[in-house]
Amino acid sequence: MRFTPLIVTGAAALLLSACAAKEEVAMAPPPPPGAVPGSVAADRDGDGIIDGYYTADGIYHPNQPAYTPPPPPPPTRIGEKG
């Protein structure tokens, strides 16, 4: 049995694999604000807006609404035109 053709084929395969372009894998984007890292987005009411997130252990974490400050007090009626 001749081993020369097998050796030549193996060497050619090794040389060609060294020339193969390596694909760069993009990093995962950061989670959006209010998300729990390593979780899956949830739309519980089906309106197309993310309501919260499910973690790997199955716990639902709702999005917290953004804090809005209370409205300013009404203007006083004291003054020149009051």
Phi and psi in degrees as a GROMACS rama.xvg file:
@    title "Ramachandran Plot"
@    xaxis  label "Phi"
@    yaxis  label "Psi"
@TYPE xy
-97.9999  128.403  ARG-2
-95.5769  -10.1281  PHE-3
-61.005  -46.8717  THR-4
-62.8587  -34.8638  PRO-5
-68.3546  -40.7721  LEU-6
-66.9473  -42.3316  ILE-7
-63.8772  -42.5548  VAL-8
-63.8646  -43.7284  THR-9
-64.7358  -40.6402  GLY-10
-66.2649  -39.1169  ALA-11
-65.0709  -39.9387  ALA-12
-64.2894  -41.3438  ALA-13
-64.8868  -41.5129  LEU-14
-66.2012  -40.3269  LEU-15
-70.5492  -33.1635  LEU-16
-70.7327  -26.6508  SER-17
-70.9351  -24.97  ALA-18
-88.0067  -8.09932  CYS-19
-65.1421  137.749  ALA-20
-75.1668  133.331  ALA-21
-91.6206  128.455  LYS-22
-79.825  135.306  GLU-23
-87.0465  131.464  GLU-24
-91.8239  126.532  VAL-25
-72.5026  145.859  ALA-26
-74.0348  151.218  MET-27
-67.8082  141.76  ALA-28
-68.6192  154.618  PRO-29
-67.2891  153.415  PRO-30
-66.9965  149.852  PRO-31
-67.5873  166.058  PRO-32
-58.2419  136.137  PRO-33
88.5565  -5.63747  GLY-34
-83.1829  154.065  ALA-35
-98.0602  122.759  VAL-36
-56.6786  137.348  PRO-37
77.6693  28.4059  GLY-38
-121.261  176.029  SER-39
-119.6  133.866  VAL-40
-66.4821  147.3  ALA-41
-129.367  137.289  ALA-42
-121.858  89.0365  ASP-43
-70.7797  -36.0897  ARG-44
-96.1511  -0.996721  ASP-45
73.8314  22.1196  GLY-46
-91.5491  1.70672  ASP-47
88.8239  0.617151  GLY-48
-109.856  133.258  ILE-49
-67.8431  123.359  ILE-50
-93.7023  -25.3186  ASP-51
-178.846  -160.695  GLY-52
-141.031  147.125  TYR-53
-103.846  130.06  TYR-54
-86.1032  174.997  THR-55
-62.6909  -26.4321  ALA-56
-88.3455  5.96283  ASP-57
89.3371  9.54737  GLY-58
-87.3396  134.293  ILE-59
-90.582  130.544  TYR-60
-117.59  108.507  HIS-61
-72.7147  151.615  PRO-62
-71.2922  137.919  ASN-63
-88.4484  133.064  GLN-64
-65.6027  149.599  PRO-65
-65.7735  142.612  ALA-66
-72.3433  127.741  TYR-67
-113.822  128.639  THR-68
-67.8909  157.385  PRO-69
-66.7861  155.712  PRO-70
-66.5532  155.699  PRO-71
-68.8828  158.29  PRO-72
-68.2588  154.507  PRO-73
-66.4641  154.783  PRO-74
-67.0809  150.341  PRO-75
-80.1053  156.891  THR-76
-96.3631  15.7371  ARG-77
-95.0077  136.729  ILE-78
145.772  -166.955  GLY-79
-67.8821  -40.3207  GLU-80
-101.831  4.89155  LYS-81
